[in-house]
Amino acid sequence: MHIGIDVGGTNTDAVLMQGRTPLAGVKQSTSADVTSGIVSALAALAQEHSFEGDQIEAVMIGTTHFINALIEARRLAPTAAVRLGLPATRALPPLVDWPQTLLEAIDGHSYLAHGGYEFDGRPIAPLDPEELRGIAAQIAASGARSVGVSSVFSPVNHDLEVEAGRIPGRGTRGRGIHLSSPTRSDASACWSARTPRSSTRPCANWQPRSWTDWRRPCGPKASKPPSS
């Protein structure tokens, strides 16, 4: 059997499946701490259709908490956006089109550095490690807890972006560094998505802490943490 859980802003839905056959489904109010709402949904699911923990092979979870945080401009981390592209892209710096309320919610700071590629893979400029270390020092002083790094046309070649993520060192210790290249879907999506994902880092913090709490009713087989 499998369990699917959907954590929304208002309700948490859970369904118990045997193959493609639904055995039970419940709806509970989403709790502020997320975890207790999931635990309640699992308990209600067991009342609808009794099951033992070792019968559950997998638990899948989806949540709107990340997009809700952006829409509501709440629960967001102070974030810095770094783009590799100089001397190009100077006219449109990172975060240039973000709404003011969202900029204030992430205490947004943006930085431009040399690097990036043309659409055909030709390099725009080499990385400047000293420039990046200087930016890292400014980020540390700004109080940003998450850093989104994007390189122009990283879907064509992400090497400079990966290298840039390794350079800052001490200046960004303890901060989450998020590269756009793992998205790899298309250029505009990569550049646009990395900073929002960086800023929603606090929304993911409940998952590791909560996993051991709400997986207990599901047994040892359901031991893989959820993805959102």
Phi, psi and omega per residue, in radians:
M1 nan 2.696 3.118
H2 -2.238 2.663 3.062
I3 -2.105 2.325 3.030
G4 -2.006 2.351 -3.105
I5 -2.251 2.299 3.089
D6 -2.094 1.967 -3.122
V7 -1.706 1.865 3.103
G8 -1.755 3.108 3.140
G9 -1.185 -0.480 -3.110
T10 -1.918 -0.814 -3.058
N11 -2.179 2.667 3.001
T12 -1.988 2.056 -3.128
D13 -1.802 2.481 3.085
A14 -2.383 2.512 3.134
V15 -2.387 2.453 3.079
L16 -1.841 2.198 -3.060
M17 -2.114 2.468 2.948
Q18 -2.015 1.761 -2.980
G19 1.125 -2.137 3.097
R20 -1.739 0.113 -3.094
T21 -1.698 2.109 3.063
P22 -1.304 2.239 3.139
L23 -1.708 -0.555 -3.125
A24 -2.852 2.679 3.087
G25 -2.584 2.452 -3.107
V26 -2.418 2.825 3.094
K27 -2.340 2.194 3.115
Q28 -2.217 2.755 3.075
S29 -1.229 2.401 3.082
T30 -1.246 2.284 -3.119
S31 -1.556 2.784 -3.133
A32 -1.094 -0.593 -3.124
D33 -1.586 0.044 3.127
V34 1.192 -0.873 -3.008
T35 -1.055 -0.875 -3.062
S36 -1.110 -0.549 3.076
G37 -1.164 -0.648 3.093
I38 -1.188 -0.779 3.131
V39 -1.064 -0.723 3.106
S40 -1.103 -0.709 3.127
A41 -1.127 -0.696 3.109
L42 -1.138 -0.707 3.120
A43 -1.121 -0.748 3.126
A44 -1.149 -0.608 3.115
L45 -1.123 -0.720 3.129
A46 -1.158 -0.527 3.090
Q47 -1.243 -0.615 3.138
E48 -1.225 -0.715 -3.138
H49 -2.586 1.909 -3.054
S50 -1.094 2.401 3.060
F51 -2.617 2.701 3.057
E52 -1.713 2.653 -3.084
G53 -1.008 -0.662 -3.084
D54 -1.344 -0.026 3.042
Q55 -1.492 -0.267 -3.087
I56 -1.560 2.048 -3.095
E57 -1.562 -0.457 -3.109
A58 -2.782 2.627 3.034
V59 -2.216 2.184 3.108
M60 -1.960 2.425 -3.115
I61 -2.353 2.412 3.014
G62 -2.235 2.687 -3.094
T63 -2.598 2.583 3.054
T64 -1.700 0.126 -3.047
H65 -1.051 -0.583 -3.094
F66 -1.213 -0.859 3.141
I67 -1.209 -0.601 3.099
N68 -1.105 -0.667 3.127
A69 -1.063 -0.668 3.119
L70 -1.260 -0.745 -3.130
I71 -1.111 -0.733 -3.103
E72 -1.500 -0.174 -3.077
A73 0.949 0.833 -3.140
R74 -2.346 2.754 3.070
R75 1.010 0.650 -3.124
L76 -1.897 2.605 -3.130
A77 -1.503 2.531 2.948
P78 -0.996 2.197 -2.923
T79 -2.296 2.481 3.025
A80 -2.004 2.463 3.113
A81 -2.013 2.197 3.140
V82 -2.080 2.207 3.086
R83 -2.055 2.308 3.031
L84 -1.614 2.015 -3.101
G85 -3.011 -0.208 -3.129
L86 -1.059 2.536 0.133
P87 -1.456 0.043 3.073
A88 -1.434 2.981 3.029
T89 1.172 0.137 -3.092
R90 -1.107 -0.516 -3.074
A91 -1.209 -0.435 -3.117
L92 -2.222 1.484 -3.099
P93 -1.218 2.882 3.077
P94 -0.983 2.523 3.100
L95 1.272 0.170 -3.044
V96 -1.063 -0.535 -3.071
D97 -1.888 0.246 3.116
W98 -1.318 2.488 3.056
P99 -1.071 2.566 -3.084
Q100 -1.050 -0.671 -3.129
T101 -1.093 -0.650 3.139
L102 -1.281 -0.663 3.071
L103 -1.045 -0.745 3.136
E104 -1.183 -0.629 -3.107
A105 -1.152 -0.560 3.132
I106 -1.758 0.047 -3.063
D107 0.829 0.899 -2.925
G108 -1.154 2.334 3.037
H109 -2.209 2.358 -3.116
S110 -2.133 2.591 -3.081
Y111 -2.477 2.517 3.063
L112 -1.998 2.443 3.124
A113 -2.440 2.845 3.135
H114 -1.264 2.596 -3.132
G115 2.429 -2.869 3.111
G116 1.560 3.019 -3.095
Y117 -2.336 2.731 2.959
E118 -1.341 2.980 -3.088
F119 -1.093 -0.424 -3.123
D120 -1.672 0.161 3.079
G121 1.641 -0.076 3.077
R122 -1.244 2.367 -3.136
P123 -1.193 2.442 3.047
I124 -1.354 -0.816 3.133
A125 -2.848 2.675 3.074
P126 -1.285 2.767 3.048
L127 -1.157 2.601 3.046
D128 -2.059 1.709 -3.075
P129 -0.984 -0.685 -3.141
E130 -1.147 -0.655 3.082
E131 -1.069 -0.759 -3.127
L132 -1.188 -0.649 3.089
R133 -1.145 -0.632 3.070
G134 -1.124 -0.719 3.092
I135 -1.127 -0.699 3.118
A136 -1.054 -0.678 3.115
A137 -1.137 -0.697 3.112
Q138 -1.157 -0.673 3.121
I139 -1.113 -0.751 3.120
A140 -1.052 -0.709 -3.138
A141 -1.219 -0.488 -3.089
S142 -1.309 -0.353 -3.101
G143 1.536 0.117 3.123
A144 -1.099 2.397 3.132
R145 -1.793 -0.296 3.097
S146 -2.263 2.546 -3.117
V147 -2.283 2.126 3.051
G148 -1.743 2.185 -3.122
V149 -2.014 2.186 3.082
S150 -2.288 2.587 3.108
S151 -2.122 2.425 3.126
V152 -0.992 2.223 -3.127
F153 0.955 0.777 3.049
S154 -1.122 -0.440 3.050
P155 -1.113 -0.442 3.092
V156 -1.332 -0.776 3.121
N157 -2.702 2.039 -3.082
H158 -1.755 0.133 -3.039
D159 -1.030 -0.800 -3.114
L160 -1.148 -0.630 3.131
E161 -1.130 -0.775 3.116
V162 -1.107 -0.759 3.122
E163 -1.102 -0.723 -3.136
A164 -1.104 -0.607 3.130
G165 -1.166 -0.345 -3.115
R166 -1.633 -0.309 -2.977
I167 -1.310 -0.813 -2.925
P168 -0.947 -0.694 3.042
G169 1.117 -2.136 -2.975
R170 -1.003 -0.614 -3.072
G171 -1.133 -0.404 -3.130
T172 -2.073 0.323 3.131
R173 -1.086 2.323 -3.130
G174 1.494 -0.006 3.108
R175 -1.906 2.536 3.099
G176 -1.377 2.178 3.083
I177 -1.848 2.141 -3.045
H178 -2.111 2.148 -3.124
L179 -1.649 2.578 3.130
S180 -1.345 -0.416 -2.993
S181 -1.058 -0.565 3.130
P182 -1.041 -0.410 3.110
T183 -1.219 -0.812 2.982
R184 0.874 0.348 -3.094
S185 -1.407 -0.965 3.004
D186 -2.747 2.903 -2.985
A187 -1.065 -0.887 -3.056
S188 -1.139 -0.635 3.133
A189 -1.149 -0.712 3.122
C190 -1.046 -0.886 -3.069
W191 -1.133 -0.630 -3.053
S192 -1.388 -0.540 -2.965
A193 -1.479 -0.462 -2.956
R194 -1.149 -0.751 -3.111
T195 -1.178 -0.771 3.058
P196 -1.014 -0.689 -3.137
R197 -1.183 -0.631 3.094
S198 -1.125 -0.739 -3.058
S199 -1.222 -0.411 -3.121
T200 -1.570 0.236 -3.140
R201 -0.918 -0.713 3.135
P202 -1.041 -0.481 -3.121
C203 -1.191 -0.402 -3.136
A204 -1.493 -0.246 -3.024
N205 -1.132 -0.469 -3.122
W206 -1.199 -0.392 -3.008
Q207 -1.175 -0.942 3.129
P208 -1.080 -0.691 -3.109
R209 -1.198 -0.588 -3.005
S210 -1.555 -0.334 -2.980
W211 -0.968 -0.843 -3.086
T212 -1.153 -0.458 -3.139
D213 -1.226 -0.855 -2.957
W214 -1.701 -0.093 3.089
R215 -1.487 -0.262 -3.066
R216 -0.977 -0.765 3.137
P217 -1.154 -0.221 -3.051
C218 -1.690 -0.112 3.034
G219 1.505 3.014 -3.040
P220 -1.205 -0.460 -3.120
K221 -1.141 -0.645 -3.107
A222 -1.467 1.154 -2.986
S223 -1.878 0.117 -3.134
K224 -1.651 2.240 -3.141
P225 -1.057 2.688 -3.098
P226 -1.291 2.711 2.996
S227 -1.996 2.608 -3.042
S228 -2.007 nan nan
